[in-house]
Amino acid sequence: MTALIRAFAPADTSVCLALFESNMPTYFLPFERADFEAYLHSPGAYWVVQQAGEPVACGGVWQNFSRPERRAGLAWGMVRRDLHRTGLGSLLLRYRLDALRDMGEAECWIDTTQHSAPFFARHGFQETKRTPDGYGPGLDEVLMVRELGGGQR
């Protein structure tokens, strides 16, 4: 089935929150919902993946020019829980990596959990640091990086 990636619109807030909730508590803890909702109301590059006209995944990127050692990365990416392992996460990841390359970035960072780290490792990310229970009980914080190639600093 073909998927369409489009820019996030404020009307997508409720469906993105539902996507978030479908991934609790394995991938996100309940207290993180407020942070995600605040993020959705802030400016930035964020996209929604639609399949058969229905939003099924979302994710964005960030840049921080005041932090040269860690300038850009992935933000709040998720696929509806029942659609994990269908290729939607890989599709969205490739789209976001291409967006960062187009923004002139040479590498991409992500803070993720031990549950998602293997997915990112399969896509060329290298673990640089792990903090047990870094997000909360049972959710380790895993910092990972991937060279993008083609970016300029």
C-alpha positions in Angstrom: 0.0 0.0 0.0 1.3 3.4 -0.9 2.1 5.9 1.8 2.1 9.7 1.5 4.3 12.0 3.6 3.1 15.5 4.1 3.7 18.4 6.4 2.1 18.4 9.9 -0.9 20.7 10.3 -2.4 21.8 13.6 -5.5 19.6 12.8 -3.2 16.6 13.1 -2.6 17.1 16.8 -5.2 14.7 18.1 -4.2 11.9 15.7 -0.5 12.4 16.5 -1.4 12.2 20.2 -3.3 8.9 19.5 -0.2 7.6 17.7 1.9 8.5 20.8 -0.6 6.8 23.1 -0.5 3.6 21.0 3.2 3.3 21.8 2.8 3.7 25.6 4.3 2.4 27.8 6.9 0.4 25.9 8.3 3.3 23.8 7.0 6.4 25.7 6.1 7.0 29.3 2.8 8.7 30.1 4.4 11.9 31.5 6.1 12.5 28.1 2.7 13.1 26.5 2.6 16.8 27.6 6.1 17.4 26.2 5.1 15.8 22.9 1.9 17.9 22.7 3.9 21.1 23.5 6.4 20.1 20.7 3.5 19.8 18.2 2.5 23.4 19.0 6.0 24.7 18.4 7.4 25.7 15.0 9.6 23.2 13.2 9.9 20.5 10.6 7.4 17.8 11.4 5.6 15.4 9.0 2.7 12.9 9.0 2.6 9.7 7.0 -0.8 8.8 5.6 -1.8 5.4 4.3 -5.2 5.1 2.6 -5.9 8.7 3.7 -5.3 7.9 7.4 -2.4 9.3 9.4 -0.4 6.3 10.6 3.0 7.7 11.6 4.7 11.1 12.3 8.1 12.5 13.0 10.3 15.5 12.7 13.8 16.9 12.7 15.6 19.6 14.7 18.6 21.8 14.2 20.6 23.6 16.9 23.3 25.9 15.5 24.5 27.0 18.9 25.6 23.4 19.6 28.2 22.5 17.0 29.1 19.1 18.4 25.4 18.0 18.1 23.7 20.2 15.5 20.8 18.2 14.1 18.7 15.2 14.7 15.4 13.3 14.8 12.5 14.4 16.9 9.4 12.5 18.1 9.2 9.8 15.5 6.5 7.1 15.8 4.4 4.6 13.9 1.0 3.4 15.1 1.8 0.4 17.3 -0.2 -2.2 15.2 1.8 -1.1 12.1 5.3 -1.6 13.5 7.5 -3.7 11.2 5.6 -2.8 8.1 8.2 -0.5 6.6 6.5 2.8 7.6 9.2 3.6 10.1 12.0 3.1 7.6 10.1 5.2 5.0 9.7 8.1 7.5 13.3 7.7 8.7 14.7 8.0 5.1 12.5 11.0 4.5 13.8 12.8 7.6 17.4 11.9 6.9 17.0 13.3 3.4 15.5 16.5 4.9 18.5 16.9 7.1 20.9 16.4 4.2 18.9 19.0 2.2 19.4 21.4 5.2 23.1 20.9 4.8 23.7 18.6 7.8 26.5 16.1 7.9 25.3 14.0 10.7 22.1 13.1 12.6 21.6 12.5 16.3 18.8 10.7 18.1 18.0 10.2 21.8 16.0 7.0 21.9 15.3 4.0 24.1 16.7 0.5 24.2 13.5 -0.7 22.5 14.0 1.5 19.4 17.9 1.5 19.3 18.1 -1.8 17.3 15.9 -0.2 14.6 18.2 2.8 14.3 21.3 0.5 14.4 19.9 -1.3 11.4 19.8 2.0 9.6 23.5 2.9 10.3 23.3 4.7 13.6 26.0 4.1 16.2 25.4 4.2 19.9 27.5 6.8 21.7 26.1 6.7 25.2 23.5 4.7 27.3 21.9 5.9 30.5 20.0 3.2 32.4 16.5 4.4 33.3 17.4 7.8 31.7 13.8 8.4 30.6 12.3 6.8 33.6 11.9 3.3 35.2 12.6 0.7 32.6 13.4 3.1 29.7 17.1 3.6 29.1 18.2 6.7 27.2 20.3 5.7 24.2 22.2 8.4 22.3 23.0 7.5 18.7 24.6 9.2 15.7 24.8 8.6 12.0 26.9 10.3 9.3 24.7 11.5 6.5 27.2 12.2 3.7 26.7 15.0 1.4 26.1 17.5 4.2 28.2 20.6 4.8 29.1 22.2 8.1 
